[in-house]
């Protein structure tokens, strides 16, 4: 974990992160297909790249979502923040506690609880989706909802994911890809994995500012 992320989440603590986040001005750009999913009774699998986790977690707080968070050291800080924002917790990842995490995610979805996952976490490669979240959606009956966020002013950490931290009073652009369902089976899940990569790429394009200004890295 970089010094920036540790100081924000561990050193300053969840109250300070929440105070920062309350100053953000969030706008949803594009999308629209996510609204009936959020309003419906079927559980969903909210997917975002690891770098966009902080603003996405803030915007979707207190909706009864169960967050899948790594058991590694970095995950302890994120778990504390997620719990303070009203998320339920499922611990594990594709590298640590993978089997238990997948089982927990499927059980949550079958109980009607939506889950939040970063498909490239906890260690990358950056913006390369792993199959675990898609498998959970297929086996648990959840609708996949891809989402991405960008912000100005903001900083990006020098970590593998270039973790995004919107600054005080930042404008945050939240963009969704088209939600979709996943049928069980290896072929259907492979096709869904390709689709989620396309939908997240579209969400990234929607969220980015047209002039492509560079966000400082620290």
C-alpha positions as semicolon CSV with decimal commas, in nm:
position;residue;x (nm);y (nm);z (nm)
1;X;0,000;0,000;0,000
2;X;0,136;0,343;-0,088
3;X;0,192;0,615;0,174
4;X;-0,100;0,817;0,033
5;X;-0,354;0,539;0,059
6;X;-0,233;0,426;0,403
7;X;-0,243;0,778;0,545
8;X;-0,593;0,841;0,413
9;X;-0,752;0,514;0,518
10;X;-0,542;0,407;0,817
11;X;-0,372;0,720;0,953
12;X;-0,657;0,966;0,911
13;X;-0,920;0,697;0,947
14;X;-1,268;0,644;0,800
15;X;-1,410;0,966;0,957
16;X;-1,156;1,179;0,770
17;X;-1,218;0,995;0,443
18;X;-1,593;1,046;0,487
19;X;-1,540;1,416;0,555
20;X;-1,338;1,447;0,234
21;X;-1,597;1,253;0,035
22;X;-1,885;1,470;0,156
23;X;-1,727;1,762;-0,028
24;X;-1,731;1,584;-0,365
25;X;-1,979;1,689;-0,634
26;X;-2,087;1,371;-0,809
27;X;-2,259;1,359;-1,146
28;X;-2,370;1,050;-1,336
29;X;-2,284;1,063;-1,706
30;X;-2,427;0,835;-1,973
31;X;-2,574;0,503;-1,870
32;X;-2,933;0,474;-1,756
33;X;-2,969;0,098;-1,770
34;X;-2,851;0,068;-1,411
35;X;-3,150;0,257;-1,263
36;X;-3,408;-0,024;-1,301
37;X;-3,153;-0,275;-1,169
38;X;-3,099;-0,070;-0,853
39;X;-3,475;-0,029;-0,813
40;X;-3,551;-0,397;-0,877
41;X;-3,556;-0,699;-0,648
42;X;-3,290;-0,907;-0,821
43;X;-2,943;-0,882;-0,665
44;X;-2,659;-0,738;-0,870
45;X;-2,281;-0,757;-0,891
46;X;-2,136;-0,405;-0,894
47;X;-1,800;-0,414;-1,074
48;X;-1,540;-0,137;-1,087
49;X;-1,168;-0,127;-1,150
50;X;-0,959;-0,114;-0,833
51;X;-0,835;0,240;-0,906
52;X;-1,192;0,380;-0,894
53;X;-1,283;0,201;-0,572
54;X;-1,289;0,502;-0,338
55;X;-1,545;0,721;-0,519
56;X;-1,750;0,419;-0,630
57;X;-1,762;0,289;-0,272
58;X;-1,872;0,631;-0,147
59;X;-2,145;0,682;-0,407
60;X;-2,300;0,336;-0,353
61;X;-2,280;0,340;0,028
62;X;-2,563;0,227;0,254
63;X;-2,743;0,024;-0,012
64;X;-2,701;-0,310;0,164
65;X;-2,419;-0,420;-0,067
66;X;-2,169;-0,681;0,051
67;X;-1,815;-0,578;-0,045
68;X;-1,565;-0,847;-0,142
69;X;-1,235;-0,729;0,012
70;X;-0,895;-0,897;0,022
71;X;-0,764;-1,064;0,338
72;X;-0,422;-0,907;0,268
73;X;-0,291;-0,616;0,474
74;X;-0,425;-0,355;0,232
75;X;-0,768;-0,509;0,266
76;X;-0,779;-0,445;0,640
77;X;-0,783;-0,069;0,582
78;X;-1,045;-0,092;0,307
79;X;-1,259;-0,327;0,517
80;X;-1,267;-0,073;0,799
81;X;-1,372;0,203;0,562
82;X;-1,633;-0,016;0,388
83;X;-1,789;-0,118;0,719
84;X;-1,811;0,247;0,826
85;X;-2,001;0,322;0,504
86;X;-2,260;0,052;0,573
87;X;-2,122;-0,229;0,357
88;X;-2,140;-0,589;0,462
89;X;-1,806;-0,767;0,424
90;X;-1,699;-1,080;0,238
91;X;-1,329;-1,140;0,296
92;X;-1,103;-1,302;0,035
93;X;-0,985;-1,255;-0,322
94;X;-0,859;-1,442;-0,626
95;X;-0,520;-1,481;-0,454
96;X;-0,605;-1,520;-0,084
97;X;-0,914;-1,702;0,041
98;X;-1,042;-1,737;-0,315
99;X;-1,263;-2,041;-0,264
100;X;-1,425;-1,902;0,049
101;X;-1,475;-1,563;-0,113
102;X;-1,650;-1,711;-0,416
103;X;-1,869;-1,927;-0,194
104;X;-1,956;-1,628;0,024
105;X;-2,040;-1,415;-0,281
106;X;-2,266;-1,683;-0,430
107;X;-2,443;-1,737;-0,097
108;X;-2,500;-1,363;-0,061
109;X;-2,650;-1,334;-0,408
110;X;-2,878;-1,633;-0,350
111;X;-3,003;-1,461;-0,034
112;X;-3,084;-1,154;-0,243
113;X;-2,783;-0,949;-0,127
114;X;-2,598;-0,751;-0,394
115;X;-2,217;-0,759;-0,393
116;X;-1,939;-0,520;-0,495
117;X;-1,618;-0,651;-0,653
118;X;-1,302;-0,509;-0,812
119;X;-1,229;-0,771;-1,080
120;X;-0,863;-0,667;-1,118
121;X;-0,792;-0,665;-0,743
122;X;-0,619;-0,701;-0,512
123;X;-0,285;-0,702;-0,699
124;X;-0,358;-0,661;-1,070
125;X;-0,270;-0,654;-1,348
126;X;-0,438;-0,316;-1,369
127;X;-0,774;-0,315;-1,547
128;X;-0,754;-0,683;-1,642
129;X;-1,065;-0,867;-1,522
130;X;-1,034;-1,201;-1,345
131;X;-1,319;-1,453;-1,376
132;X;-1,427;-1,481;-1,011
133;X;-1,690;-1,207;-1,014
134;X;-1,846;-1,343;-1,334
135;X;-1,858;-1,693;-1,186
136;X;-2,033;-1,556;-0,878
137;X;-2,288;-1,371;-1,094
138;X;-2,360;-1,684;-1,297
139;X;-2,397;-1,917;-0,999
140;X;-2,571;-1,670;-0,770
141;X;-2,810;-1,517;-1,024
142;X;-2,682;-1,160;-0,999
143;X;-2,702;-0,893;-1,270
144;X;-2,359;-0,754;-1,361
145;X;-2,345;-0,372;-1,330
146;X;-2,014;-0,221;-1,453
147;X;-1,922;0,126;-1,321
148;X;-1,625;0,361;-1,334
149;X;-1,538;0,702;-1,184
150;X;-1,297;0,985;-1,263
151;X;-1,245;1,309;-1,070
152;X;-1,098;1,661;-1,078
153;X;-0,897;1,773;-0,891
154;X;-0,754;1,441;-0,786
155;X;-0,438;1,244;-0,721
156;X;-0,333;0,902;-0,834
157;X;-0,115;0,687;-0,612
158;X;0,206;0,536;-0,747
159;X;0,073;0,185;-0,678
160;X;0,002;-0,090;-0,931
161;X;-0,358;0,031;-0,973
162;X;-0,287;0,408;-0,972
163;X;-0,550;0,442;-0,699
164;X;-0,771;0,748;-0,751
165;X;-0,821;0,994;-0,465
166;X;-1,052;1,285;-0,551
167;X;-0,943;1,609;-0,386
168;X;-1,152;1,838;-0,166
169;X;-1,463;1,964;-0,349
170;X;-1,370;1,755;-0,655
171;X;-1,606;1,699;-0,943
172;X;-1,659;1,325;-0,974
173;X;-1,795;1,172;-1,293
174;X;-1,968;0,835;-1,240
175;X;-2,039;0,629;-1,552
176;X;-2,205;0,290;-1,599
177;X;-2,171;0,023;-1,863
178;X;-2,478;-0,169;-1,975
179;X;-2,597;-0,419;-1,709
180;X;-2,630;-0,781;-1,817
181;X;-2,699;-1,130;-1,683
182;X;-2,466;-1,430;-1,702
183;X;-2,577;-1,785;-1,777
184;X;-2,395;-2,068;-1,596
185;X;-2,138;-2,267;-1,791
186;X;-1,778;-2,221;-1,902
187;X;-1,860;-2,085;-2,248
188;X;-2,118;-1,834;-2,125
189;X;-1,889;-1,717;-1,844
190;X;-1,597;-1,669;-2,083
191;X;-1,816;-1,458;-2,311
192;X;-1,937;-1,257;-2,010
193;X;-1,578;-1,191;-1,901
194;X;-1,505;-1,040;-2,242
195;X;-1,822;-0,838;-2,225
196;X;-1,748;-0,692;-1,882
197;X;-1,410;-0,575;-2,012
198;X;-1,588;-0,396;-2,300
199;X;-1,853;-0,243;-2,076
200;X;-1,596;-0,118;-1,827
201;X;-1,391;0,028;-2,113
202;X;-1,702;0,214;-2,227
203;X;-1,763;0,339;-1,873
204;X;-1,403;0,465;-1,860
205;X;-1,452;0,655;-2,187
206;X;-1,775;0,811;-2,059
207;X;-1,622;0,918;-1,728
208;X;-1,305;1,072;-1,868
209;X;-1,286;1,443;-1,945
210;X;-1,258;1,516;-2,320
211;X;-0,931;1,708;-2,295
212;X;-0,756;1,411;-2,134
213;X;-0,576;1,617;-1,869
214;X;-0,324;1,423;-1,663
215;X;-0,403;1,366;-1,294
216;X;-0,096;1,413;-1,067
217;X;0,059;1,098;-0,925
218;X;0,194;1,085;-0,569
